[in-house]
Amino acid sequence: MEIFTGFILMMFMSGADTPTEFTPRDSMVECLQVKRKIKRNQGPGGPRWVCQQGKLEMEFKSGAQHPVRIIELK
């Protein structure tokens, strides 16, 4: 297991307090760019997207890293 420290793009469904999905991003700029593209394509009434700094536990599957769980949010 590896620890990722940086910015995380999180998706919240139906007013939930915990994110349904989360992905690591290299910078706040990249996180906000991806968030903006998603919101443009999904239209109004979709899930809520948030960029936040934190730590993720990552694991290798099929030769690629995937986020497993959120360790910490700042």
Summary of the structure (lengths in Angstrom):
residues: 74
radius of gyration: 12.6
end to end distance: 21.2
largest distance: 37.2
contacts: 181
relative contact order: 0.30
helix: 20%
strand: 54%
